Amino acid sequence: MMGSDEVSALVLEHGRFVWRVLRHQGVVESQLEDLSQEVFLVMFRRFSSFENRSSIRTWIYGICRHVAADSRRRRRRKPEVLMDSVPETASPEHQTQHMLNQRTRAHLHTALDQLPEGARIVFALYEIENMPMAEVAQSVGCSLSTAYTRLYAARKRVLGALQAAGFDEGEWTLAVTG
């Protein structure tokens, strides 16, 4: 059984990673908090079975992948009800960059959602999470050369989609890491 200090340390160290991986797995914004908690519950229940055969991030990634897949299956059975229009809000000028980053992230997520799952996962882990490619290949269960092939194809499609939306590479790179 893990103590509260160990639980807090795990959440602090890996919380943002879990959130981003879930989002890159197609989890909608409104479900990220709940599904992140679900990931940590699974981690705490299974922590004693973690055998250090891979990095802890690779293990956490696998849990995120399963939780996201379960969420997608449930969402297909019970779709979200959308509003006809978005309420208008005003924002101060100092929030302009933040809003631009959010807009860029939204376009990036749309581009990622259009990718085949294997390419999307490789792109997200390598480009966004900065995982070494050997670890990415191990996480997704493919050879290193296959992982690089998926990355190349994903980069080409993502860059094309973002350029078509009027962004250059520098803009989306800053938004993703911010």
C-alpha positions as CSV (number, residue, x, y, z in Angstrom):
1,M,0.0,0.0,0.0
2,M,1.3,3.4,-0.9
3,G,1.5,6.2,1.6
4,S,0.0,9.6,1.1
5,D,3.4,11.2,0.5
6,E,4.2,8.7,-2.3
7,V,0.8,9.2,-3.8
8,S,1.3,13.0,-3.8
9,A,4.7,12.7,-5.3
10,L,3.4,10.5,-8.2
11,V,0.6,12.9,-9.0
12,L,2.9,15.9,-8.9
13,E,5.6,14.2,-11.0
14,H,3.3,12.6,-13.6
15,G,0.0,14.6,-13.5
16,R,0.7,16.8,-16.5
17,F,2.0,13.9,-18.5
18,V,-1.1,11.9,-17.8
19,W,-3.3,14.8,-18.8
20,R,-1.4,15.4,-22.1
21,V,-1.3,11.7,-23.1
22,L,-5.1,11.4,-22.5
23,R,-5.7,14.4,-24.7
24,H,-3.5,13.0,-27.4
25,Q,-5.5,9.8,-27.2
26,G,-8.6,11.6,-28.2
27,V,-10.1,12.3,-24.8
28,V,-12.4,15.3,-24.9
29,E,-11.5,18.3,-22.7
30,S,-14.6,17.9,-20.5
31,Q,-13.5,14.4,-19.5
32,L,-9.7,15.0,-18.9
33,E,-10.0,15.6,-15.1
34,D,-12.1,12.5,-14.4
35,L,-10.1,10.2,-16.7
36,S,-6.8,11.5,-15.2
37,Q,-8.1,10.5,-11.7
38,E,-9.1,7.1,-13.2
39,V,-5.5,6.6,-14.5
40,F,-4.1,7.4,-11.0
41,L,-6.5,5.0,-9.4
42,V,-5.4,2.2,-11.7
43,M,-1.8,3.2,-11.0
44,F,-2.2,3.0,-7.3
45,R,-4.1,-0.3,-7.4
46,R,-1.4,-1.9,-9.7
47,F,1.7,-0.2,-8.4
48,S,2.9,-3.3,-6.6
49,S,2.8,-5.2,-9.9
50,F,5.1,-2.7,-11.7
51,E,8.2,-4.7,-12.4
52,N,10.6,-2.1,-13.8
53,R,10.8,-3.8,-17.1
54,S,10.2,-0.5,-18.7
55,S,10.3,3.1,-17.5
56,I,7.5,4.3,-15.3
57,R,6.4,6.7,-18.0
58,T,6.0,3.8,-20.4
59,W,3.9,2.0,-17.8
60,I,1.8,5.1,-17.2
61,Y,1.4,5.6,-20.9
62,G,-0.1,2.0,-21.2
63,I,-2.6,2.8,-18.5
64,C,-3.6,6.0,-20.1
65,R,-4.0,4.3,-23.4
66,H,-6.4,1.7,-21.9
67,V,-8.4,4.3,-20.0
68,A,-8.7,6.5,-23.1
69,A,-9.8,3.5,-25.2
70,D,-12.5,2.6,-22.6
71,S,-13.7,6.3,-22.7
72,R,-13.9,6.3,-26.5
73,R,-16.0,3.1,-26.4
74,R,-18.4,4.6,-23.7
75,R,-18.6,7.9,-25.6
76,R,-19.7,6.1,-28.8
77,R,-22.6,4.6,-26.9
78,K,-23.5,7.9,-25.2
79,P,-22.6,10.9,-27.3
80,E,-22.0,14.3,-25.7
81,V,-24.8,16.9,-26.2
82,L,-23.4,20.0,-27.9
83,M,-24.7,23.6,-27.5
84,D,-25.9,25.5,-30.5
85,S,-23.6,28.4,-29.8
86,V,-20.6,29.2,-27.6
87,P,-21.2,32.0,-25.1
88,E,-19.2,35.1,-25.9
89,T,-16.5,36.2,-23.4
90,A,-14.2,39.2,-23.3
91,S,-10.5,38.8,-22.5
92,P,-7.9,41.3,-21.4
93,E,-5.1,42.1,-23.8
94,H,-2.5,40.3,-21.7
95,Q,-4.3,37.0,-22.5
96,T,-3.9,37.4,-26.2
97,Q,-0.8,35.1,-26.4
98,H,-2.5,32.5,-24.2
99,M,-5.6,32.6,-26.5
100,L,-3.4,32.2,-29.6
101,N,-1.6,29.2,-27.9
102,Q,-5.0,27.7,-27.1
103,R,-6.2,28.2,-30.7
104,T,-3.0,26.6,-32.0
105,R,-3.3,23.7,-29.6
106,A,-6.9,23.2,-30.8
107,H,-5.8,23.0,-34.4
108,L,-3.0,20.7,-33.4
109,H,-5.4,18.4,-31.6
110,T,-7.7,18.4,-34.6
111,A,-4.8,17.5,-36.9
112,L,-3.7,14.7,-34.4
113,D,-7.3,13.4,-34.3
114,Q,-7.2,12.9,-38.0
115,L,-4.1,10.6,-37.8
116,P,-4.2,6.9,-37.6
117,E,-3.8,5.8,-34.0
118,G,-0.3,4.4,-34.4
119,A,1.0,7.6,-36.0
120,R,-0.8,9.9,-33.6
121,I,0.7,8.1,-30.6
122,V,4.2,8.0,-31.9
123,F,4.0,11.7,-32.8
124,A,2.6,12.7,-29.4
125,L,5.1,10.7,-27.4
126,Y,8.2,11.7,-29.5
127,E,7.4,15.3,-30.5
128,I,5.3,16.5,-27.5
129,E,6.4,14.3,-24.6
130,N,10.0,14.2,-25.8
131,M,10.4,10.5,-25.1
132,P,13.4,8.7,-26.7
133,M,12.3,6.9,-29.9
134,A,13.4,3.5,-28.5
135,E,11.0,4.0,-25.6
136,V,8.3,5.2,-27.9
137,A,8.7,2.0,-30.0
138,Q,8.6,-0.1,-26.9
139,S,5.4,1.7,-25.6
140,V,3.5,1.2,-28.8
141,G,4.9,-2.3,-29.4
142,C,6.6,-1.8,-32.8
143,S,10.1,-1.9,-34.2
144,L,12.2,1.2,-34.1
145,S,12.1,1.6,-37.9
146,T,8.3,1.3,-37.9
147,A,8.1,4.0,-35.2
148,Y,10.3,6.3,-37.3
149,T,8.1,5.6,-40.4
150,R,5.0,6.5,-38.4
151,L,6.6,9.7,-37.1
152,Y,7.6,10.8,-40.6
153,A,4.1,10.2,-41.9
154,A,2.5,12.0,-38.9
155,R,4.8,15.0,-39.2
156,K,4.0,15.4,-42.8
157,R,0.2,15.3,-42.2
158,V,0.3,17.5,-39.1
159,L,2.5,20.1,-40.7
160,G,0.3,20.1,-43.8
161,A,-2.9,20.5,-41.7
162,L,-1.4,23.3,-39.6
163,Q,0.1,25.1,-42.6
164,A,-3.3,24.9,-44.3
165,A,-4.8,26.6,-41.1
166,G,-2.3,29.4,-41.5
167,F,0.3,28.4,-38.9
168,D,4.0,28.0,-39.3
169,E,6.1,25.4,-37.4
170,G,7.4,27.8,-34.9
171,E,3.9,28.8,-33.8
172,W,2.7,25.3,-33.1
173,T,5.9,24.2,-31.5
174,L,5.7,26.9,-28.9
175,A,2.0,26.3,-28.3
176,V,2.5,22.5,-27.8
177,T,5.3,23.0,-25.2
178,G,3.6,25.8,-23.4
